């Protein structure tokens, strides 16, 4: 049961709501720990007005939410819904990165038909929608012939879910394949056809700069943004992040460039880290950290307690003006055995792992407005007069209440109406495991 009942009127008010200030447009009010009090007037599925608490007309139908937090819907900007939910048929018995690579490779070659990918993508999107996500970017494993299979399914899912979860896709492939002209040309044609992004995985190749130049030139020639997997390791000697930033500057690339993980940055000496961050900021890269997955995979040695958290220098990057966000990454696959594409879980764990608290004022933007901006959708994932009434209402009034429980009784509103938040039953996936 929901903790409150929403009005069924076309025009109504949510009274005495607690809103995250960083996710509101055009409303100023005294804030406590980044939270403000307001009345939200909703009309015709849109937010008509954001008013100081108690200022909405008394005769207007509505509900007193009693200081409950009301957030915009979420942006989950780095996921892998093409490989989600394969754990039960292909577990990672070692729990480390190499074990994950091997398990996924084996499963992909044996099982990833269009029907298999479609079923798991749809299951993932139903989870995301029920939790309150309205914008999601997935990476798609794109070694041949999988790139043609998965991008075709992605286009189907994008059309089917339009208006509920807006979906983007980036091609994931090792950049050592970029010199295979036939393959890379075909991959780019698929990305362009399906309106995707160029992605990839960087390593410390001797000719890394040349490979990056090919990547940036190709993106510029085809009007594509870039989203890369970068330095997903605790190995100090691996640091491709600066090379990517320098390549963006060198190629005068004006498209969007997102880099995910960047874990080895946290293992550098202070002067090396600062110099790298300065170039990242100058280049205008955006950085997304995946704290749950990287803590799971990294520094895992049998019989030994892990020493490292597996996250990038999140606070230092943000202080330098770099757009930063956190996201789900993998769910129930060999790279991360858990997860449910729930940005509330992601934020709650990120607060603990990265110490995004004391103060918590900026925390909501890392799963709402900032990733929406990075993904080129500033119209989503914020509370604004004139914007859609896509909201998430929590039975929590303050940060301690919000972060201490999973908020399983949240209410998700889309276009001013509550949605059915029933999560799909895992048993639906049983035929895929035969």
Secondary structure, DSSP 8 states (H G I E B T S, - for coil): --SS----SSEEEEEEEEEEGGGEES-----BTTEEEEEEEEETTEEEEEEETT-S-TTS-EEE-TT-EEEE-EEEEEE-TTTTT-TTTS--SS-SHHHHHHHHHHHHHHH--HHHHHHHHHHHHHHHHHHTEEEEEEEEE-STTHHHHHHHHHHHHHHHHTTTSEEEEEEE-BGGGTT-HHHHHHHHHHHHHTT-BB--B----TTHHHHHHHHHHHHHHHT--EEEEE--SS-TT---HHHHHHHHHHTT--S-EEEEE-GGGGGS-HHHHHHHHHHHHHHT-EEEE-HHHHHHHTT-BTTB---------HHHHHHTT-EEEE--B--SBTTBS---S-HHHHHHHHHHHHT--SS-TTGGGGGTHHHHHHTT-TTSSSEETTSB--EEE-S-SSHHHHHHS--TT-EEEETTEE-------GGGGGGGG-
